[in-house]
């Protein structure tokens, strides 16, 4: 069992006072509402409802922490860009998430979820332009890649990589599909590196088995 399969819900925060202590190592997941962020977290952890995946965009309204043990956490941020969320609430989310992304010492990197069919949107690009100057790494998961042909998916990946090339080696991208469970291993390698998690080794066969 990998560290991600052991992920458990720890806490949710509605404002700064509710954030867990700023220690250990964290990787945050951000993305436009309905881009498949919760589904990606569930696929990586091998769980069906660790992160709440809804057909209604904008349901993740809190910062949610999932523990992997040894002060390692995956952090689910509220989705952005959903027009039907009241302006006052969108502004509050923005201020809260901005504070977390800029001030959180435990944050080691940001996973940005983009729908491969529409990537990158202006809001996605705005997030990258805003966050990359922090110097922390970004890894883009181009989700729902199964909805594209192989040629379309390959072309989209090439276009996104070309678009972020100027950001340097701290910004990388890959194809991902929660439905087909493709790209999970590649994402795990990035997460393990950022969180300083050891590679799991298969147990040797027991004599007589």
Secondary structure, DSSP 4 states (H G I P E B T S, - for coil): --TGGG-EEEEEESSGGGSPPS-SEEEEEEEBTTSSHHHHHHHHHT-SSSS---SSTT---SEEEEEEETTEEEEEPPPB--TTS-HHHHHHHHHHHHHHHHH-TTEEEEEEEEETTSPSPHHHHHHHHHHGGG--EEEEEEE-GGGS-HHHHHHHHHHHHHHHGGG-TTEEEEE-BTTTTBSHHHHHHHHHHHHTPPPP-PPPPPTT-
